[in-house]
């Protein structure tokens, strides 16, 4: 059996992390790695102590027919990237890589167009994370250079938010 490459190894771990997600629409798992060491992980879920959507049996955004990428203030969840970032010290994240995997909560299918939302991109930038690796298929992924792709190529200046 061939050895899994390092990118897919960390993406596999992020994919396992997403299994803790509590969203009824989409679940994401994030892993922050620096110098081949896992710094933190995060999944999408309500803030500590608040009821999760899976416990309530409803999603406010879904009930209101809110499209993907809009009105995140109506969501109970803290995004996986945010949870991973708030669980780590900034000094540990400078120069790190964030691995991100998304799955449809109903079908379990990988989300091939997974990317950080505009809010999470801003947090990734300020955390000092250098690269974001996003799973497209079980073995294929996209690598984003945060400085080049998200800072220098600032989609918010063009009104494009990349959801």
VMD Tcl script that builds the backbone (N, CA, C; Angstrom):
set m [mol new atoms 489]
animate dup $m
set s [atomselect $m all]
$s set {name element resname resid chain x y z} {
  {N N UNK 1 A 0.843 -1.175 0.000}
  {CA C UNK 1 A 0.000 0.000 0.000}
  {C C UNK 1 A 0.892 1.243 0.000}
  {N N UNK 2 A 0.642 2.187 -0.929}
  {CA C UNK 2 A 1.490 3.382 -0.986}
  {C C UNK 2 A 1.268 4.290 0.227}
  {N N UNK 3 A 2.327 4.936 0.609}
  {CA C UNK 3 A 2.275 5.852 1.754}
  {C C UNK 3 A 1.520 7.118 1.369}
  {N N UNK 4 A 0.624 7.587 2.229}
  {CA C UNK 4 A -0.127 8.819 2.011}
  {C C UNK 4 A 0.814 10.007 2.071}
  {N N UNK 5 A 0.662 10.934 1.101}
  {CA C UNK 5 A 1.508 12.128 1.142}
  {C C UNK 5 A 1.104 12.996 2.332}
  {N N UNK 6 A 1.991 13.891 2.750}
  {CA C UNK 6 A 1.802 14.694 3.953}
  {C C UNK 6 A 0.550 15.570 3.886}
  {N N UNK 7 A 0.264 16.168 2.727}
  {CA C UNK 7 A -0.916 17.036 2.613}
  {C C UNK 7 A -2.193 16.227 2.875}
  {N N UNK 8 A -2.306 15.068 2.251}
  {CA C UNK 8 A -3.500 14.244 2.438}
  {C C UNK 8 A -3.559 13.636 3.838}
  {N N UNK 9 A -2.421 13.401 4.445}
  {CA C UNK 9 A -2.383 12.923 5.829}
  {C C UNK 9 A -3.071 13.939 6.745}
  {N N UNK 10 A -2.680 15.208 6.623}
  {CA C UNK 10 A -3.293 16.247 7.460}
  {C C UNK 10 A -4.737 16.511 7.061}
  {N N UNK 11 A -5.044 16.430 5.776}
  {CA C UNK 11 A -6.434 16.582 5.341}
  {C C UNK 11 A -7.304 15.452 5.889}
  {N N UNK 12 A -6.761 14.236 5.955}
  {CA C UNK 12 A -7.499 13.111 6.539}
  {C C UNK 12 A -7.825 13.378 8.010}
  {N N UNK 13 A -6.870 13.965 8.733}
  {CA C UNK 13 A -7.105 14.290 10.142}
  {C C UNK 13 A -8.180 15.372 10.245}
  {N N UNK 14 A -8.094 16.406 9.406}
  {CA C UNK 14 A -9.114 17.467 9.404}
  {C C UNK 14 A -10.486 16.880 9.079}
  {N N UNK 15 A -10.501 15.897 8.192}
  {CA C UNK 15 A -11.771 15.254 7.830}
  {C C UNK 15 A -12.349 14.480 9.017}
  {N N UNK 16 A -11.496 13.889 9.813}
  {CA C UNK 16 A -11.959 13.212 11.018}
  {C C UNK 16 A -12.494 14.229 12.024}
  {N N UNK 17 A -11.824 15.374 12.136}
  {CA C UNK 17 A -12.265 16.434 13.049}
  {C C UNK 17 A -13.676 16.901 12.693}
  {N N UNK 18 A -13.987 17.005 11.407}
  {CA C UNK 18 A -15.309 17.516 11.006}
  {C C UNK 18 A -16.443 16.615 11.471}
  {N N UNK 19 A -16.138 15.365 11.794}
  {CA C UNK 19 A -17.172 14.448 12.266}
  {C C UNK 19 A -17.778 14.885 13.589}
  {N N UNK 20 A -17.115 15.810 14.302}
  {CA C UNK 20 A -17.656 16.376 15.542}
  {C C UNK 20 A -18.591 17.547 15.259}
  {N N UNK 21 A -18.654 18.000 14.009}
  {CA C UNK 21 A -19.471 19.152 13.644}
  {C C UNK 21 A -20.939 18.938 13.968}
  {N N UNK 22 A -21.614 20.046 14.249}
  {CA C UNK 22 A -23.005 19.969 14.683}
  {C C UNK 22 A -23.957 20.717 13.752}
  {N N UNK 23 A -23.481 21.112 12.580}
  {CA C UNK 23 A -24.300 21.846 11.619}
  {C C UNK 23 A -25.187 20.865 10.852}
  {N N UNK 24 A -26.403 21.287 10.551}
  {CA C UNK 24 A -27.321 20.453 9.788}
  {C C UNK 24 A -27.152 20.632 8.284}
  {N N UNK 25 A -26.370 21.637 7.854}
  {CA C UNK 25 A -26.175 21.909 6.425}
  {C C UNK 25 A -24.825 21.397 5.925}
  {N N UNK 26 A -23.756 21.882 6.532}
  {CA C UNK 26 A -22.404 21.534 6.095}
  {C C UNK 26 A -21.503 21.434 7.314}
  {N N UNK 27 A -20.619 20.461 7.289}
  {CA C UNK 27 A -19.664 20.344 8.377}
  {C C UNK 27 A -18.247 20.487 7.843}
  {N N UNK 28 A -17.465 21.220 8.585}
  {CA C UNK 28 A -16.084 21.503 8.207}
  {C C UNK 28 A -15.165 21.127 9.353}
  {N N UNK 29 A -13.968 20.697 8.979}
  {CA C UNK 29 A -12.928 20.420 9.954}
  {C C UNK 29 A -11.680 21.163 9.557}
  {N N UNK 30 A -11.009 21.744 10.535}
  {CA C UNK 30 A -9.777 22.492 10.294}
  {C C UNK 30 A -8.674 21.972 11.195}
  {N N UNK 31 A -7.469 22.041 10.675}
  {CA C UNK 31 A -6.286 21.617 11.406}
  {C C UNK 31 A -5.199 22.634 11.117}
  {N N UNK 32 A -4.557 23.153 12.153}
  {CA C UNK 32 A -3.441 24.082 11.968}
  {C C UNK 32 A -2.162 23.329 12.298}
  {N N UNK 33 A -1.214 23.366 11.345}
  {CA C UNK 33 A 0.033 22.615 11.470}
  {C C UNK 33 A 1.209 23.553 11.215}
  {N N UNK 34 A 2.228 23.436 12.058}
  {CA C UNK 34 A 3.462 24.205 11.855}
  {C C UNK 34 A 4.648 23.304 12.163}
  {N N UNK 35 A 5.624 23.328 11.279}
  {CA C UNK 35 A 6.834 22.503 11.440}
  {C C UNK 35 A 6.490 21.041 11.687}
  {N N UNK 36 A 5.485 20.561 10.937}
  {CA C UNK 36 A 5.071 19.161 11.018}
  {C C UNK 36 A 4.506 18.782 12.383}
  {N N UNK 37 A 3.963 19.757 13.087}
  {CA C UNK 37 A 3.353 19.522 14.391}
  {C C UNK 37 A 1.960 20.134 14.401}
  {N N UNK 38 A 0.982 19.371 14.863}
  {CA C UNK 38 A -0.387 19.876 14.940}
  {C C UNK 38 A -0.484 20.874 16.084}
  {N N UNK 39 A -0.935 22.090 15.743}
  {CA C UNK 39 A -1.068 23.168 16.724}
  {C C UNK 39 A -2.466 23.160 17.337}
  {N N UNK 40 A -3.491 23.038 16.489}
  {CA C UNK 40 A -4.870 23.010 16.987}
  {C C UNK 40 A -5.798 22.465 15.915}
  {N N UNK 41 A -7.025 22.210 16.335}
  {CA C UNK 41 A -8.048 21.746 15.403}
  {C C UNK 41 A -9.362 22.443 15.751}
  {N N UNK 42 A -10.286 22.407 14.800}
  {CA C UNK 42 A -11.590 23.004 15.058}
  {C C UNK 42 A -12.630 22.433 14.122}
  {N N UNK 43 A -13.875 22.446 14.585}
  {CA C UNK 43 A -15.003 22.021 13.757}
  {C C UNK 43 A -16.118 23.037 13.944}
  {N N UNK 44 A -17.101 23.002 13.057}
  {CA C UNK 44 A -18.224 23.938 13.119}
  {C C UNK 44 A -19.209 23.495 14.190}
  {N N UNK 45 A -19.543 24.423 15.084}
  {CA C UNK 45 A -20.502 24.129 16.131}
  {C C UNK 45 A -20.848 25.379 16.912}
  {N N UNK 46 A -21.929 25.314 17.658}
  {CA C UNK 46 A -22.371 26.449 18.465}
  {C C UNK 46 A -21.325 26.775 19.530}
  {N N UNK 47 A -21.307 28.019 19.992}
  {CA C UNK 47 A -20.382 28.378 21.078}
  {C C UNK 47 A -20.610 27.484 22.302}
  {N N UNK 48 A -19.558 27.291 23.065}
  {CA C UNK 48 A -19.624 26.431 24.257}
  {C C UNK 48 A -20.811 26.803 25.139}
  {N N UNK 49 A -21.572 25.792 25.510}
  {CA C UNK 49 A -22.701 25.988 26.404}
  {C C UNK 49 A -24.019 26.287 25.706}
  {N N UNK 50 A -23.972 26.667 24.432}
  {CA C UNK 50 A -25.199 26.928 23.684}
  {C C UNK 50 A -25.643 25.659 22.968}
  {N N UNK 51 A -26.933 25.557 22.728}
  {CA C UNK 51 A -27.477 24.388 22.032}
  {C C UNK 51 A -27.016 24.378 20.578}
  {N N UNK 52 A -26.650 23.206 20.099}
  {CA C UNK 52 A -26.250 23.022 18.711}
  {C C UNK 52 A -27.479 22.786 17.836}
  {N N UNK 53 A -27.341 23.073 16.563}
  {CA C UNK 53 A -28.450 22.861 15.621}
  {C C UNK 53 A -28.911 21.405 15.614}
  {N N UNK 54 A -27.972 20.464 15.691}
  {CA C UNK 54 A -28.390 19.054 15.686}
  {C C UNK 54 A -29.194 18.718 16.929}
  {N N UNK 55 A -28.944 19.420 18.046}
  {CA C UNK 55 A -29.714 19.198 19.270}
  {C C UNK 55 A -31.094 19.838 19.167}
  {N N UNK 56 A -31.153 20.991 18.500}
  {CA C UNK 56 A -32.422 21.711 18.331}
  {C C UNK 56 A -33.275 21.105 17.220}
  {N N UNK 57 A -32.605 20.410 16.282}
  {CA C UNK 57 A -33.307 19.814 15.157}
  {C C UNK 57 A -33.701 20.809 14.076}
  {N N UNK 58 A -33.063 21.965 14.094}
  {CA C UNK 58 A -33.371 22.968 13.066}
  {C C UNK 58 A -32.182 23.891 12.842}
  {N N UNK 59 A -32.173 24.442 11.643}
  {CA C UNK 59 A -31.147 25.402 11.235}
  {C C UNK 59 A -31.870 26.692 10.845}
  {N N UNK 60 A -31.567 27.767 11.511}
  {CA C UNK 60 A -32.229 29.037 11.241}
  {C C UNK 60 A -31.977 29.502 9.808}
  {N N UNK 61 A -30.758 29.364 9.332}
  {CA C UNK 61 A -30.433 29.802 7.972}
  {C C UNK 61 A -31.218 28.983 6.938}
  {N N UNK 62 A -31.350 27.694 7.198}
  {CA C UNK 62 A -32.104 26.842 6.284}
  {C C UNK 62 A -33.597 27.183 6.340}
  {N N UNK 63 A -34.109 27.403 7.542}
  {CA C UNK 63 A -35.527 27.744 7.706}
  {C C UNK 63 A -35.867 29.045 6.981}
  {N N UNK 64 A -34.908 29.965 6.938}
  {CA C UNK 64 A -35.127 31.263 6.274}
  {C C UNK 64 A -34.672 31.260 4.813}
  {N N UNK 65 A -34.249 30.085 4.307}
  {CA C UNK 65 A -33.773 29.967 2.915}
  {C C UNK 65 A -32.620 30.916 2.602}
  {N N UNK 66 A -31.707 31.061 3.538}
  {CA C UNK 66 A -30.560 31.943 3.336}
  {C C UNK 66 A -29.517 31.194 2.511}
  {N N UNK 67 A -29.104 31.751 1.374}
  {CA C UNK 67 A -28.119 31.074 0.518}
  {C C UNK 67 A -26.743 30.964 1.182}
  {N N UNK 68 A -25.985 30.016 0.710}
  {CA C UNK 68 A -24.612 29.823 1.162}
  {C C UNK 68 A -23.838 31.116 0.968}
  {N N UNK 69 A -23.052 31.485 1.966}
  {CA C UNK 69 A -22.205 32.664 1.866}
  {C C UNK 69 A -22.860 33.962 2.280}
  {N N UNK 70 A -24.094 33.895 2.737}
  {CA C UNK 70 A -24.801 35.120 3.130}
  {C C UNK 70 A -25.310 35.019 4.562}
  {N N UNK 71 A -25.417 36.164 5.213}
  {CA C UNK 71 A -26.059 36.310 6.524}
  {C C UNK 71 A -25.521 35.354 7.588}
  {N N UNK 72 A -24.194 35.297 7.709}
  {CA C UNK 72 A -23.604 34.400 8.701}
  {C C UNK 72 A -24.005 34.761 10.126}
  {N N UNK 73 A -24.441 35.994 10.356}
  {CA C UNK 73 A -24.867 36.368 11.707}
  {C C UNK 73 A -26.102 35.583 12.153}
  {N N UNK 74 A -26.793 34.958 11.199}
  {CA C UNK 74 A -27.972 34.157 11.520}
  {C C UNK 74 A -27.605 32.705 11.870}
  {N N UNK 75 A -26.358 32.364 11.796}
  {CA C UNK 75 A -25.895 30.996 12.055}
  {C C UNK 75 A -25.495 30.840 13.519}
  {N N UNK 76 A -25.862 29.729 14.116}
  {CA C UNK 76 A -25.496 29.443 15.511}
  {C C UNK 76 A -24.029 29.026 15.636}
  {N N UNK 77 A -23.447 28.535 14.549}
  {CA C UNK 77 A -22.116 27.933 14.621}
  {C C UNK 77 A -20.965 28.925 14.561}
  {N N UNK 78 A -19.902 28.519 15.206}
  {CA C UNK 78 A -18.596 29.143 15.035}
  {C C UNK 78 A -17.903 28.270 13.991}
  {N N UNK 79 A -17.348 28.883 12.941}
  {CA C UNK 79 A -16.731 28.117 11.855}
  {C C UNK 79 A -15.512 27.339 12.351}
  {N N UNK 80 A -15.202 26.265 11.646}
  {CA C UNK 80 A -14.086 25.401 12.051}
  {C C UNK 80 A -12.766 26.154 12.076}
  {N N UNK 81 A -12.555 27.030 11.083}
  {CA C UNK 81 A -11.306 27.809 11.039}
  {C C UNK 81 A -11.201 28.712 12.259}
  {N N UNK 82 A -12.317 29.342 12.614}
  {CA C UNK 82 A -12.340 30.229 13.780}
  {C C UNK 82 A -12.039 29.446 15.048}
  {N N UNK 83 A -12.670 28.285 15.202}
  {CA C UNK 83 A -12.428 27.468 16.393}
  {C C UNK 83 A -10.973 27.024 16.482}
  {N N UNK 84 A -10.378 26.661 15.354}
  {CA C UNK 84 A -8.963 26.272 15.377}
  {C C UNK 84 A -8.079 27.461 15.736}
  {N N UNK 85 A -8.388 28.622 15.183}
  {CA C UNK 85 A -7.573 29.819 15.442}
  {C C UNK 85 A -7.678 30.261 16.898}
  {N N UNK 86 A -8.882 30.262 17.467}
  {CA C UNK 86 A -9.005 30.722 18.851}
  {C C UNK 86 A -8.439 29.722 19.854}
  {N N UNK 87 A -8.140 28.512 19.394}
  {CA C UNK 87 A -7.555 27.498 20.273}
  {C C UNK 87 A -6.035 27.481 20.237}
  {N N UNK 88 A -5.443 28.401 19.491}
  {CA C UNK 88 A -3.985 28.412 19.359}
  {C C UNK 88 A -3.443 29.813 19.654}
  {N N UNK 89 A -2.199 29.863 20.070}
  {CA C UNK 89 A -1.529 31.149 20.270}
  {C C UNK 89 A -1.078 31.677 18.915}
  {N N UNK 90 A -1.176 32.984 18.707}
  {CA C UNK 90 A -0.765 33.574 17.432}
  {C C UNK 90 A 0.697 33.256 17.129}
  {N N UNK 91 A 1.538 33.249 18.142}
  {CA C UNK 91 A 2.958 32.968 17.916}
  {C C UNK 91 A 3.173 31.573 17.331}
  {N N UNK 92 A 2.279 30.648 17.638}
  {CA C UNK 92 A 2.371 29.299 17.077}
  {C C UNK 92 A 1.851 29.240 15.639}
  {N N UNK 93 A 0.949 30.163 15.278}
  {CA C UNK 93 A 0.318 30.122 13.954}
  {C C UNK 93 A 1.101 30.872 12.879}
  {N N UNK 94 A 1.994 31.763 13.269}
  {CA C UNK 94 A 2.746 32.533 12.272}
  {C C UNK 94 A 3.570 31.570 11.411}
  {N N UNK 95 A 3.274 31.574 10.105}
  {CA C UNK 95 A 3.960 30.687 9.171}
  {C C UNK 95 A 3.357 29.297 9.074}
  {N N UNK 96 A 2.260 29.057 9.755}
  {CA C UNK 96 A 1.630 27.726 9.776}
  {C C UNK 96 A 0.761 27.493 8.537}
  {N N UNK 97 A 0.273 26.270 8.426}
  {CA C UNK 97 A -0.655 25.870 7.366}
  {C C UNK 97 A -1.963 25.436 8.013}
  {N N UNK 98 A -3.078 25.889 7.428}
  {CA C UNK 98 A -4.400 25.455 7.869}
  {C C UNK 98 A -4.933 24.483 6.830}
  {N N UNK 99 A -5.369 23.313 7.274}
  {CA C UNK 99 A -5.974 22.291 6.415}
  {C C UNK 99 A -7.475 22.338 6.637}
  {N N UNK 100 A -8.253 22.342 5.547}
  {CA C UNK 100 A -9.701 22.516 5.629}
  {C C UNK 100 A -10.418 21.480 4.762}
  {N N UNK 101 A -11.403 20.806 5.361}
  {CA C UNK 101 A -12.223 19.832 4.643}
  {C C UNK 101 A -13.685 20.110 4.970}
  {N N UNK 102 A -14.541 20.040 3.938}
  {CA C UNK 102 A -15.972 20.243 4.129}
  {C C UNK 102 A -16.779 19.083 3.572}
  {N N UNK 103 A -17.872 18.750 4.255}
  {CA C UNK 103 A -18.791 17.702 3.820}
  {C C UNK 103 A -20.224 18.205 3.945}
  {N N UNK 104 A -21.076 17.788 3.026}
  {CA C UNK 104 A -22.502 18.063 3.113}
  {C C UNK 104 A -23.041 17.246 4.285}
  {N N UNK 105 A -23.740 17.893 5.212}
  {CA C UNK 105 A -24.216 17.197 6.413}
  {C C UNK 105 A -25.290 16.156 6.109}
  {N N UNK 106 A -26.054 16.360 5.059}
  {CA C UNK 106 A -27.132 15.416 4.733}
  {C C UNK 106 A -26.633 14.207 3.953}
  {N N UNK 107 A -25.773 14.448 2.959}
  {CA C UNK 107 A -25.328 13.361 2.086}
  {C C UNK 107 A -23.977 12.780 2.486}
  {N N UNK 108 A -23.189 13.542 3.218}
  {CA C UNK 108 A -21.839 13.108 3.572}
  {C C UNK 108 A -20.835 13.313 2.458}
  {N N UNK 109 A -21.278 13.871 1.325}
  {CA C UNK 109 A -20.377 14.090 0.182}
  {C C UNK 109 A -19.387 15.211 0.480}
  {N N UNK 110 A -18.170 15.016 -0.001}
  {CA C UNK 110 A -17.180 16.087 0.095}
  {C C UNK 110 A -17.681 17.302 -0.668}
  {N N UNK 111 A -17.393 18.485 -0.138}
  {CA C UNK 111 A -17.749 19.723 -0.827}
  {C C UNK 111 A -16.553 20.142 -1.670}
  {N N UNK 112 A -16.652 19.958 -2.986}
  {CA C UNK 112 A -15.490 20.219 -3.852}
  {C C UNK 112 A -15.134 21.694 -3.971}
  {N N UNK 113 A -16.053 22.580 -3.612}
  {CA C UNK 113 A -15.788 24.016 -3.732}
  {C C UNK 113 A -15.554 24.666 -2.370}
  {N N UNK 114 A -15.061 23.889 -1.426}
  {CA C UNK 114 A -14.788 24.404 -0.088}
  {C C UNK 114 A -13.750 25.514 -0.142}
  {N N UNK 115 A -13.997 26.545 0.635}
  {CA C UNK 115 A -13.050 27.638 0.797}
  {C C UNK 115 A -13.431 28.364 2.072}
  {N N UNK 116 A -12.535 29.160 2.580}
  {CA C UNK 116 A -12.843 29.975 3.748}
  {C C UNK 116 A -13.789 31.103 3.337}
  {N N UNK 117 A -14.743 31.434 4.195}
  {CA C UNK 117 A -15.614 32.573 3.939}
  {C C UNK 117 A -14.801 33.856 4.159}
  {N N UNK 118 A -15.381 34.980 3.811}
  {CA C UNK 118 A -14.686 36.271 3.934}
  {C C UNK 118 A -14.262 36.541 5.381}
  {N N UNK 119 A -15.118 36.202 6.345}
  {CA C UNK 119 A -14.770 36.428 7.757}
  {C C UNK 119 A -13.585 35.561 8.176}
  {N N UNK 120 A -13.614 34.297 7.778}
  {CA C UNK 120 A -12.528 33.391 8.150}
  {C C UNK 120 A -11.227 33.765 7.456}
  {N N UNK 121 A -11.320 34.230 6.198}
  {CA C UNK 121 A -10.108 34.689 5.507}
  {C C UNK 121 A -9.435 35.799 6.295}
  {N N UNK 122 A -10.233 36.744 6.806}
  {CA C UNK 122 A -9.653 37.837 7.593}
  {C C UNK 122 A -8.986 37.310 8.856}
  {N N UNK 123 A -9.593 36.320 9.495}
  {CA C UNK 123 A -8.995 35.745 10.704}
  {C C UNK 123 A -7.708 34.992 10.376}
  {N N UNK 124 A -7.716 34.245 9.274}
  {CA C UNK 124 A -6.518 33.511 8.845}
  {C C UNK 124 A -5.375 34.493 8.581}
  {N N UNK 125 A -5.677 35.559 7.883}
  {CA C UNK 125 A -4.659 36.581 7.585}
  {C C UNK 125 A -4.082 37.140 8.880}
  {N N UNK 126 A -4.943 37.564 9.803}
  {CA C UNK 126 A -4.459 38.167 11.043}
  {C C UNK 126 A -3.767 37.179 11.971}
  {N N UNK 127 A -4.102 35.900 11.856}
  {CA C UNK 127 A -3.451 34.880 12.674}
  {C C UNK 127 A -2.009 34.636 12.235}
  {N N UNK 128 A -1.677 35.065 11.013}
  {CA C UNK 128 A -0.322 34.854 10.506}
  {C C UNK 128 A -0.147 33.525 9.792}
  {N N UNK 129 A -1.253 32.850 9.497}
  {CA C UNK 129 A -1.187 31.574 8.778}
  {C C UNK 129 A -0.715 31.847 7.353}
  {N N UNK 130 A 0.215 31.027 6.879}
  {CA C UNK 130 A 0.864 31.249 5.589}
  {C C UNK 130 A 0.165 30.584 4.409}
  {N N UNK 131 A -0.360 29.380 4.645}
  {CA C UNK 131 A -0.994 28.617 3.555}
  {C C UNK 131 A -2.280 27.992 4.057}
  {N N UNK 132 A -3.228 27.802 3.131}
  {CA C UNK 132 A -4.450 27.063 3.426}
  {C C UNK 132 A -4.569 25.977 2.365}
  {N N UNK 133 A -4.724 24.739 2.824}
  {CA C UNK 133 A -4.857 23.588 1.932}
  {C C UNK 133 A -6.284 23.067 2.078}
  {N N UNK 134 A -7.003 23.033 0.958}
  {CA C UNK 134 A -8.416 22.667 0.962}
  {C C UNK 134 A -8.613 21.378 0.169}
  {N N UNK 135 A -9.296 20.418 0.752}
  {CA C UNK 135 A -9.569 19.147 0.072}
  {C C UNK 135 A -10.656 19.338 -0.975}
  {N N UNK 136 A -10.383 18.871 -2.210}
  {CA C UNK 136 A -11.360 18.891 -3.305}
  {C C UNK 136 A -11.982 17.514 -3.504}
  {N N UNK 137 A -11.130 16.493 -3.507}
  {CA C UNK 137 A -11.552 15.100 -3.603}
  {C C UNK 137 A -10.752 14.336 -2.555}
  {N N UNK 138 A -10.927 13.030 -2.500}
  {CA C UNK 138 A -10.221 12.262 -1.483}
  {C C UNK 138 A -8.696 12.353 -1.610}
  {N N UNK 139 A -8.194 12.673 -2.798}
  {CA C UNK 139 A -6.734 12.761 -2.963}
  {C C UNK 139 A -6.267 14.093 -3.561}
  {N N UNK 140 A -7.189 14.921 -4.052}
  {CA C UNK 140 A -6.801 16.187 -4.676}
  {C C UNK 140 A -7.136 17.355 -3.761}
  {N N UNK 141 A -6.317 18.378 -3.835}
  {CA C UNK 141 A -6.491 19.535 -2.972}
  {C C UNK 141 A -5.983 20.795 -3.670}
  {N N UNK 142 A -6.402 21.928 -3.134}
  {CA C UNK 142 A -5.954 23.227 -3.622}
  {C C UNK 142 A -5.162 23.892 -2.505}
  {N N UNK 143 A -4.049 24.507 -2.875}
  {CA C UNK 143 A -3.224 25.216 -1.902}
  {C C UNK 143 A -3.332 26.711 -2.173}
  {N N UNK 144 A -3.695 27.463 -1.136}
  {CA C UNK 144 A -3.763 28.918 -1.229}
  {C C UNK 144 A -2.587 29.518 -0.475}
  {N N UNK 145 A -1.879 30.419 -1.139}
  {CA C UNK 145 A -0.846 31.213 -0.494}
  {C C UNK 145 A -1.571 32.439 0.058}
  {N N UNK 146 A -1.670 32.548 1.372}
  {CA C UNK 146 A -2.492 33.581 1.996}
  {C C UNK 146 A -2.074 34.978 1.554}
  {N N UNK 147 A -0.780 35.254 1.563}
  {CA C UNK 147 A -0.318 36.593 1.169}
  {C C UNK 147 A -0.673 36.905 -0.287}
  {N N UNK 148 A -0.339 35.992 -1.174}
  {CA C UNK 148 A -0.563 36.228 -2.608}
  {C C UNK 148 A -2.044 36.160 -2.984}
  {N N UNK 149 A -2.727 35.119 -2.526}
  {CA C UNK 149 A -4.098 34.877 -2.967}
  {C C UNK 149 A -5.154 35.676 -2.204}
  {N N UNK 150 A -4.906 36.005 -0.942}
  {CA C UNK 150 A -5.948 36.645 -0.137}
  {C C UNK 150 A -5.605 38.058 0.320}
  {N N UNK 151 A -4.324 38.390 0.387}
  {CA C UNK 151 A -3.957 39.750 0.785}
  {C C UNK 151 A -3.749 40.609 -0.458}
  {N N UNK 152 A -2.805 40.194 -1.306}
  {CA C UNK 152 A -2.529 40.976 -2.517}
  {C C UNK 152 A -3.689 40.942 -3.505}
  {N N UNK 153 A -4.392 39.830 -3.582}
  {CA C UNK 153 A -5.538 39.681 -4.474}
  {C C UNK 153 A -6.818 39.771 -3.634}
  {N N UNK 154 A -7.079 40.946 -3.088}
  {CA C UNK 154 A -8.176 41.182 -2.150}
  {C C UNK 154 A -9.510 41.280 -2.878}
  {N N UNK 155 A -10.273 40.163 -2.859}
  {CA C UNK 155 A -11.543 40.120 -3.575}
  {C C UNK 155 A -12.576 41.091 -3.013}
  {N N UNK 156 A -12.417 41.504 -1.775}
  {CA C UNK 156 A -13.396 42.418 -1.187}
  {C C UNK 156 A -13.340 43.803 -1.835}
  {N N UNK 157 A -12.214 44.121 -2.464}
  {CA C UNK 157 A -12.107 45.409 -3.164}
  {C C UNK 157 A -12.866 45.387 -4.486}
  {N N UNK 158 A -13.149 44.179 -4.974}
  {CA C UNK 158 A -13.881 44.039 -6.247}
  {C C UNK 158 A -15.338 43.636 -6.004}
  {N N UNK 159 A -15.719 43.477 -4.757}
  {CA C UNK 159 A -17.083 43.052 -4.458}
  {C C UNK 159 A -17.293 41.559 -4.662}
  {N N UNK 160 A -16.184 40.795 -4.761}
  {CA C UNK 160 A -16.258 39.337 -4.913}
  {C C UNK 160 A -15.870 38.721 -3.588}
  {N N UNK 161 A -16.712 37.842 -3.084}
  {CA C UNK 161 A -16.425 37.306 -1.774}
  {C C UNK 161 A -16.060 35.825 -1.776}
  {N N UNK 162 A -16.105 35.157 -2.912}
  {CA C UNK 162 A -15.585 33.800 -3.032}
  {C C UNK 162 A -16.245 32.759 -2.180}
  {N N UNK 163 A -17.509 32.875 -1.908}
  {CA C UNK 163 A -18.178 31.845 -1.119}
  {C C UNK 163 A -18.452 30.676 -2.009}
}
mol reanalyze $m
mol bondsrecalc $m
mol representation Tube
mol addrep $m
